Amino acid sequence: MTRKNVKKGKSSRSSTKRQKGQQDQTFWSIFAFLVFILLVFYLGGKVHIEYVLRETGALGENKTVLERRTADLRVQVNALQSYDRIVAKAQEQGLVFVRHNDIADLHVDLEGIENLQNPSKSKLQLARIIPF
């Protein structure tokens, strides 16, 4: 071999080493970039999970407060719907308790209902009981 051939052989080897070094560097750069991207996604997911957990906790507390309030309102509604309270309020307003046997004896004046100015009320709302 001549000196020229030897130099050519060395240069071709060194160029392949350079190409391989560049390929390795490119591979590790891409690998590091992918690891970075995965890390960003992981941390973003972790932050999102923490946010959702806090929001869920707040909603749970709000639900508990609303359930207590609903229970209090049900107690108030039951108290307002009690028969004794309704009878007492009716007597305060001057209404008299009528037994079911006496309902057939009530006389209702329906004359002139058609001539009234308020058509939104039904005939039964506009009727008045005639005293005996």
Residue, then its C-alpha position, 0 to 999 in steps of 0.5 A: m500500500t502506498r502512503k496515499n491509500v493509507k491516508k484515505g483509509k484513515s480519513s474514511r474511518s474517522s469520517t464514519k466515527r464522526q457520523k456515528g458520533q453525530q448519530d449518537q448525539t442526535f439520538w441522545s438529544i431526541f431521547a432527552f427531549l422525549v424524556f423532558i416532554l414526558l416529565v412535563f406531561y407527568l407533572g401537568g397530570k399530577v397538578h391537574i389531579e391535585y386540583v380535581l381532588r381539592e375541587t372534589g373536597a370542596l364539593g363534598e363539604n358543600k354537599t354536606v351543608l346543603e344536605r343539612r339545610t335540606a333536612d332543616l327545611r323538611v322539618q320546617v315544611n312538616a311543621l307548617q303542614s301539620y293539621d293542628r297549625i292549619v286549623a289554628k291559622a284558619q280559626e285566626q282568620g275567622l274560618v269555621f270548621v265544617r263537618h263533612n255532613d254539613i257540606a251538603d247543607l251549605h248554600v252558595d250564591l252563583e248569581g252574577i258571577e258571569n258579570l264580574q270583571n275578573p275572569s281569571k278567577s274560577k266560579l268557585q273562587l268567586a262564589r260566596i256562602i249565603p248565611f242561613 
